[in-house]
Amino acid sequence: MRAMASTVIKCVVCHGTGELRISKADVLAGIDLSALAREIIDEVAHRHGILPGDLIGMRRFPRLVRPRQEAVVRLRDELDMTWKAVGLILGGRDHSTMIYSYRRARGETALEVKRRKNGR
């Protein structure tokens, strides 16, 4: 039997539970991925003046779109999480929704940079 490359941990995110896959190296190093993810969610929510529960909840208000996109980018880039894990943390959303959100956030960021360079 092949050795497992990852370990499954359980985490509770407000209203539900989900599974996050992290590498054995992370477990052995004592890295608590769920705490790091929670810290990112708290930082993003605070920066945008919303509650962490709003960020990971199921509501789809326009004022929550950019904060969620920022959270997706940070969870993916800083913690190298899978799309599925990011979706689970952000309210049980599908991985394809996370990919779309990530791409939208990156596109908007690039556009803002371009506008700044042009002085608009």
C-alpha positions in Angstrom: 0.0 0.0 0.0 1.2 3.5 -0.9 2.1 5.9 1.9 -0.3 8.8 2.2 1.1 12.1 1.1 -1.2 14.2 3.3 -2.9 14.1 6.6 -6.5 15.1 7.1 -7.4 17.4 9.9 -10.9 18.6 11.0 -11.6 22.3 11.4 -14.8 24.1 12.5 -15.7 27.2 10.5 -18.6 29.0 12.2 -21.5 27.0 11.0 -20.0 23.8 9.7 -17.1 21.5 9.6 -14.7 20.8 6.7 -11.6 18.9 5.9 -8.3 20.5 5.0 -5.5 18.6 3.5 -2.1 19.6 4.7 1.2 17.9 4.1 2.8 15.6 6.8 5.8 18.0 6.9 3.4 20.8 8.0 2.0 18.5 10.7 5.4 17.5 11.9 6.6 21.1 11.9 3.6 21.9 14.2 2.0 24.4 11.7 -1.7 24.9 12.6 -3.1 25.7 9.1 -6.6 26.3 10.4 -5.3 29.0 12.8 -3.4 30.7 10.0 -6.5 30.6 7.7 -8.6 32.1 10.5 -6.0 34.8 11.0 -6.2 35.7 7.3 -10.0 35.8 7.4 -10.0 38.0 10.5 -7.5 40.4 8.9 -9.4 40.7 5.6 -12.7 41.2 7.5 -11.3 43.9 9.7 -9.6 45.7 6.8 -13.0 45.9 5.0 -15.1 46.7 8.0 -17.2 43.5 8.0 -17.5 40.6 10.3 -15.6 37.3 9.7 -19.0 35.5 9.7 -20.1 37.7 6.8 -17.0 36.8 4.9 -17.5 33.0 5.2 -21.2 33.1 5.2 -23.5 32.3 2.3 -24.8 35.8 1.7 -23.9 37.2 -1.7 -24.1 41.0 -1.1 -22.0 43.1 -3.5 -20.1 44.6 -0.5 -18.8 41.1 0.3 -17.4 40.3 -3.2 -14.1 42.1 -3.0 -13.3 41.0 0.6 -14.0 37.4 -0.4 -11.8 37.7 -3.4 -9.0 39.0 -1.3 -9.4 36.2 1.1 -9.3 33.6 -1.7 -6.1 35.1 -3.1 -4.4 35.3 0.3 -5.4 31.7 1.4 -4.3 30.4 -1.9 -1.0 32.3 -2.2 0.1 32.6 1.4 -0.9 29.1 2.6 -0.8 27.3 -0.7 -4.2 25.7 0.0 -6.1 23.6 -2.5 -9.1 25.2 -4.2 -11.3 22.7 -2.4 -9.9 23.7 1.0 -10.3 27.4 0.3 -13.9 26.7 -0.7 -14.6 24.8 2.5 -13.2 27.5 4.6 -15.2 30.2 2.8 -18.6 28.7 3.5 -18.5 25.4 1.7 -18.2 26.9 -1.8 -17.3 24.9 -4.8 -13.7 24.8 -6.0 -14.6 26.3 -9.4 -16.2 29.3 -7.6 -12.8 29.8 -5.8 -10.9 29.6 -9.1 -13.3 32.2 -10.7 -13.0 34.5 -7.7 -9.2 34.2 -7.7 -9.0 35.1 -11.4 -11.4 38.0 -11.0 -9.4 39.4 -8.1 -6.1 39.1 -10.0 -7.6 40.8 -13.0 -9.0 43.7 -11.0 -5.7 44.1 -9.2 -3.8 44.3 -12.5 -6.3 46.8 -13.9 -5.9 49.0 -10.8 -2.1 48.9 -11.2 -2.4 49.9 -14.9 -4.7 52.8 -14.0 -2.3 54.1 -11.3 0.6 54.0 -13.8 -1.4 56.0 -16.3 -2.4 58.5 -13.6 -6.1 57.9 -13.8 
